[in-house]
């Protein structure tokens, strides 16, 4: 039952707010990342492995790996906030467990504890091969702060 709830989609208004915000992120666009799942307290971001995001050994660079992990956690938190709130990362720690190899990476941000001011998320990044084989390549934790949404 927990797996079903973890894949539950967010409401249409929350999905739209997350998608709009994600679309304004120049780095995610530059990297070629895309949203794969938006659910209450849980967001998945996929990054195709291609030469532009690799390091010298051909693995996806740790900078790209950590960027998608950070964004997945931030958007997971945002799914639980009201429309007048936004989110900023206060800190995060990411352990790189294995070379980031695969046809794409999938970052999963999951809210562990949502608070009025601070929210804590779990971060995971998996290397995914074309046959569906998955390997955990990074794991971490993040603290985010709720801020007022900027006036546009």
MILUMLUM-46344 format. One line per field, with one value per atom (N, C-alpha, C): residue number from 1; atom name; y, z, x. Coordinates in steps of 0.1 Angstrom, whole numbers, plus 2048, in hexadecimal, padded with zeros to 3 digits. Example, Ala and Ser with C-alpha at 12.3 -4.5 7.8 and 13.67 -1.06 7.14 Angstrom:
2
n = (1 1 1 2 2 2)
atom = (N CA C N CA C)
v = (7C7 7D3 7DF 7EA 7F5 800)
w = (84E 84E 84E 847 847 84F)
u = (884 87B 884 880 889 881)
END
This chain:
152
n = (1 1 1 2 2 2 3 3 3 4 4 4 5 5 5 6 6 6 7 7 7 8 8 8 9 9 9 10 10 10 11 11 11 12 12 12 13 13 13 14 14 14 15 15 15 16 16 16 17 17 17 18 18 18 19 19 19 20 20 20 21 21 21 22 22 22 23 23 23 24 24 24 25 25 25 26 26 26 27 27 27 28 28 28 29 29 29 30 30 30 31 31 31 32 32 32 33 33 33 34 34 34 35 35 35 36 36 36 37 37 37 38 38 38 39 39 39 40 40 40 41 41 41 42 42 42 43 43 43 44 44 44 45 45 45 46 46 46 47 47 47 48 48 48 49 49 49 50 50 50 51 51 51 52 52 52 53 53 53 54 54 54 55 55 55 56 56 56 57 57 57 58 58 58 59 59 59 60 60 60 61 61 61 62 62 62 63 63 63 64 64 64 65 65 65 66 66 66 67 67 67 68 68 68 69 69 69 70 70 70 71 71 71 72 72 72 73 73 73 74 74 74 75 75 75 76 76 76 77 77 77 78 78 78 79 79 79 80 80 80 81 81 81 82 82 82 83 83 83 84 84 84 85 85 85 86 86 86 87 87 87 88 88 88 89 89 89 90 90 90 91 91 91 92 92 92 93 93 93 94 94 94 95 95 95 96 96 96 97 97 97 98 98 98 99 99 99 100 100 100 101 101 101 102 102 102 103 103 103 104 104 104 105 105 105 106 106 106 107 107 107 108 108 108 109 109 109 110 110 110 111 111 111 112 112 112 113 113 113 114 114 114 115 115 115 116 116 116 117 117 117 118 118 118 119 119 119 120 120 120 121 121 121 122 122 122 123 123 123 124 124 124 125 125 125 126 126 126 127 127 127 128 128 128 129 129 129 130 130 130 131 131 131 132 132 132 133 133 133 134 134 134 135 135 135 136 136 136 137 137 137 138 138 138 139 139 139 140 140 140 141 141 141 142 142 142 143 143 143 144 144 144 145 145 145 146 146 146 147 147 147 148 148 148 149 149 149 150 150 150 151 151 151 152 152 152)
atom = (N CA C N CA C N CA C N CA C N CA C N CA C N CA C N CA C N CA C N CA C N CA C N CA C N CA C N CA C N CA C N CA C N CA C N CA C N CA C N CA C N CA C N CA C N CA C N CA C N CA C N CA C N CA C N CA C N CA C N CA C N CA C N CA C N CA C N CA C N CA C N CA C N CA C N CA C N CA C N CA C N CA C N CA C N CA C N CA C N CA C N CA C N CA C N CA C N CA C N CA C N CA C N CA C N CA C N CA C N CA C N CA C N CA C N CA C N CA C N CA C N CA C N CA C N CA C N CA C N CA C N CA C N CA C N CA C N CA C N CA C N CA C N CA C N CA C N CA C N CA C N CA C N CA C N CA C N CA C N CA C N CA C N CA C N CA C N CA C N CA C N CA C N CA C N CA C N CA C N CA C N CA C N CA C N CA C N CA C N CA C N CA C N CA C N CA C N CA C N CA C N CA C N CA C N CA C N CA C N CA C N CA C N CA C N CA C N CA C N CA C N CA C N CA C N CA C N CA C N CA C N CA C N CA C N CA C N CA C N CA C N CA C N CA C N CA C N CA C N CA C N CA C N CA C N CA C N CA C N CA C N CA C N CA C N CA C N CA C N CA C N CA C N CA C N CA C N CA C N CA C N CA C N CA C N CA C N CA C N CA C N CA C N CA C N CA C N CA C N CA C N CA C N CA C)
v = (7F4 800 80D 80C 818 81C 812 814 81C 817 81E 82D 82F 83D 845 83F 846 84B 844 847 84F 853 85B 868 86C 879 885 890 89C 8A2 8AB 8B1 8B9 8BC 8C3 8D1 8D8 8E5 8E4 8DA 8D8 8D4 8CB 8C7 8D3 8DB 8E7 8F0 8F3 8FC 8F6 8E9 8E3 8E4 8E0 8E0 8EE 8F8 906 90B 907 90B 903 8F7 8EF 8F4 8F9 8FE 90B 912 91E 91C 90F 90C 90A 914 913 907 903 8F8 8EB 8E9 8DC 8DB 8E6 8E6 8E4 8EA 8E9 8DA 8D4 8C6 8BC 8C0 8B7 8AF 8B3 8AC 8AF 8A5 8A7 8A0 8A6 8A0 893 889 87C 878 87E 87B 887 88B 895 890 88D 888 88F 88E 894 890 89A 897 88E 88D 884 889 88B 88F 887 883 87C 885 886 88D 883 883 87B 883 87E 885 87A 87C 873 874 869 869 86C 877 87B 881 882 888 895 89E 8AB 8AB 8A0 8A0 896 891 888 88E 886 88A 882 883 87E 86F 867 858 854 85D 859 858 859 858 866 866 873 87B 887 88F 891 891 893 8A0 8AA 8B7 8B6 8AE 8AC 8A3 899 88F 897 89F 8A7 8B1 8B7 8C1 8BB 8B0 8AA 8A5 8A0 89C 8A8 8B3 8BF 8C4 8C4 8C9 8BF 8B2 8A8 8AA 8AC 8AF 8BC 8C6 8D3 8D3 8CC 8CC 8C2 8B8 8AF 8B7 8C0 8C9 8D2 8D8 8E2 8DC 8CF 8C9 8CA 8CC 8CC 8DA 8E4 8F2 8F8 903 90B 913 919 920 92D 932 93E 93B 92F 92B 925 927 922 91B 916 90E 912 912 913 909 903 8FA 901 8FC 901 8F9 8EC 8E3 8D6 8CF 8C1 8B9 8AD 8A4 898 895 88B 881 875 86B 864 865 85E 850 846 838 830 834 82C 836 832 83B 83C 848 84B 846 83A 834 82F 82E 82A 832 82F 836 844 844 850 84F 85B 85B 85F 859 85E 862 86F 874 874 86F 86F 877 881 889 885 882 87E 886 88B 893 889 88B 884 88B 898 8A0 8AE 8B2 8BF 8C7 8D3 8DC 8E9 8F2 8FF 907 905 90D 904 8F9 8F0 8E3 8DE 8D1 8C8 8BB 8B2 8A8 8A6 89C 892 886 87B 87D 87B 87C 86E 86A 85E 860 85B 85B 84D 849 83B 83C 834 832 828 82B 821 81E 811 80C 809 808 806 7FA 7F0 7E3 7E5 7F1 7F4 7F1 7EC 7E9 7F7 7F7 803 801 80B 80B 818 817 823 829 835 83B 846 84C 857 857 85B 85B 867 86E 87A 87F 88A 891 8A0 8A7 8B5 8BC 8C9 8D1 8DD 8E0 8EB 8F5 902 90C 911 912 918 927 92D 93B 940 94D 953 953 94F 94F 95D 95F 96D 972 97F 985 987 982 983 98F)
w = (800 800 800 807 808 7FA 7F1 7E4 7DC 7DD 7D6 7DA 7E7 7EC 7E8 7E7 7E2 7D4 7CC 7BE 7BB 7C6 7C4 7BE 7B4 7AE 7B6 7B5 7BC 7B5 7BB 7B5 7A9 79F 793 796 7A0 7A3 7A8 7B1 7B6 7AA 7A2 797 78E 78B 783 789 796 79D 79D 79F 79F 790 787 779 774 778 774 77B 787 78E 788 785 77F 771 76A 75D 75D 769 76A 76E 772 776 76A 768 75D 75D 769 76B 767 76B 768 759 752 744 73D 742 73C 73D 749 74B 742 73E 737 741 74D 757 755 759 758 764 767 772 76D 776 772 77B 787 790 79A 79C 7A6 7AF 7BB 7C5 7D2 7DB 7E7 7EF 7F1 7F8 7F1 7E4 7DD 7CE 7C9 7BC 7B6 7A9 7A2 796 795 789 782 775 76C 764 764 75C 753 745 73C 73D 73C 73C 72E 72C 71F 722 717 719 720 71E 724 734 73A 748 74F 748 74D 752 75A 75E 755 759 750 74E 757 756 74F 74B 744 74D 75A 763 764 768 76A 775 773 77C 78A 795 7A2 7A3 79C 79C 796 78B 785 78E 794 79D 7A9 7AF 7BB 7B7 7AB 7A7 7A6 7A0 79E 7AC 7B4 7C2 7CA 7C9 7D0 7CB 7BE 7B9 7BC 7BC 7BF 7CD 7D6 7E4 7E6 7E0 7E0 7DB 7D0 7CA 7D2 7D8 7E1 7ED 7F2 7FD 7F8 7EC 7E7 7E5 7E2 7E0 7ED 7F8 805 80A 803 807 801 807 801 7F5 7EE 7E1 7E4 7F0 7F3 7F7 7F8 7FD 7F2 7F4 7EB 7F4 7EF 7F6 7F2 7FB 7F8 800 7FB 802 80C 818 823 823 822 821 81C 816 813 813 816 815 80C 803 7FA 7FA 7FD 7FC 7EE 7E7 7DA 7DD 7DA 7DE 7D3 7C7 7BB 7AF 7A5 799 793 78F 78A 77B 779 76C 769 75C 758 74C 746 73B 740 74C 753 762 768 777 77B 786 78C 79A 79D 7AA 7B0 7BD 7C4 7D1 7D2 7DE 7E6 7F3 7FB 808 80C 818 824 82D 83A 845 845 84F 84A 849 844 850 851 85D 858 861 85D 857 85B 856 84F 855 84F 84B 840 83B 838 83C 83A 82F 825 81B 81A 816 812 803 7FF 7F1 7EC 7E1 7DB 7CC 7C7 7B8 7B4 7AA 7A4 796 793 785 77F 773 76E 760 75D 750 747 73A 731 734 73A 73E 74B 751 75D 76A 769 774 77B 788 790 79A 79C 7A6 7AE 7BB 7C3 7C2 7BD 7BB 7C5 7CB 7D4 7DE 7EA 7F5 7FE 802 80B 812 818 820 81E 81F 81B 825 828 830 828 827 81F 828 824 82B 823 829 822 822 817 815 80E 80F 808 7F9 7F1 7E3 7DE 7D5 7D0 7C8 7C9 7C1 7B3 7A9 79B 794)
u = (808 800 809 814 81D 822 825 82A 81F 813 808 807 808 807 813 81E 82A 829 821 820 813 80C 7FF 803 7FB 7FE 7F9 800 7FB 7EF 7E8 7DD 7E1 7D8 7DB 7E1 7DC 7E2 7F0 7F3 801 80A 805 80D 811 807 80A 814 812 81C 82A 82C 839 83E 836 83B 83F 837 83A 848 849 856 862 860 86B 86E 865 867 86F 86F 877 885 889 896 89F 8A8 8B1 8BA 8BF 8C8 8C2 8B6 8AF 8AD 8A9 8A8 8B5 8C0 8CD 8D2 8CF 8D4 8CB 8BF 8B6 8AE 8AC 8A4 895 88D 87F 878 86C 864 85E 85F 859 84D 84C 841 840 834 831 826 829 81F 820 817 817 824 82D 839 843 842 84B 84C 858 85A 866 865 86F 874 881 887 890 88F 897 8A1 8AD 8B8 8BE 8BC 8C2 8D1 8D8 8E7 8EB 8F3 8F8 905 90E 91B 91C 912 913 912 90D 90C 915 91F 928 935 93D 94A 954 961 96B 96B 965 964 957 94F 942 936 938 92C 926 919 912 91A 91D 924 91D 924 91E 917 91B 914 906 904 8F7 8EF 8F5 8EE 8E9 8F1 8EC 8E2 8E3 8D9 8CB 8CA 8BD 8B7 8C0 8BC 8B7 8BE 8BA 8AC 8AA 89E 892 895 88A 885 88E 88A 883 888 881 873 871 864 85B 861 859 853 85B 856 84C 84E 845 837 836 829 820 826 81F 81C 821 820 814 80E 803 808 7FF 803 80B 80A 812 820 824 831 83A 846 850 85B 866 86F 87E 887 895 89D 8A7 8B0 8B8 8B8 8C1 8CE 8CD 8D9 8D5 8DF 8DD 8EA 8E9 8F5 8F1 8FB 8F8 904 902 90D 90C 917 919 91D 914 916 91C 91A 91F 920 929 929 91B 918 90B 90A 907 907 8F8 8F5 8E8 8E4 8D8 8D3 8CD 8C9 8C4 8C5 8C5 8C4 8B6 8B1 8A5 8A7 8A4 8A5 897 896 88A 88B 883 882 876 877 86C 86C 861 860 860 869 869 861 863 85C 859 84D 849 845 84C 849 844 841 83C 847 854 85F 869 86D 877 871 875 871 87D 87D 888 884 88C 88A 895 891 89A 89D 8A9 8AD 8B3 8AF 8B5 8B7 8C2 8C4 8C8 8C1 8C3 8C8 8D2 8D5 8CC 8C6 8BC 8C1 8C2 8C6 8BA 8BC 8B0 8A8 8AE 8A6 89E 89F 898 8A0 8AC 8B4 8B7 8B6 8B8 8C3 8CB 8D6 8D6 8D6 8D6 8E5 8E6 8F3 8F6 8EB 8ED 8E1 8E4 8DA 8DD 8D3 8D6 8CA 8CC 8C1 8C2 8B7 8B7 8AD 8B1 8A8 8A5 898 893 88B 88B 883 878 86C 861 862 860 861 855 852 847 84A 840 841 844 84E 851 845 843 839 83E 836 83B 836)
END
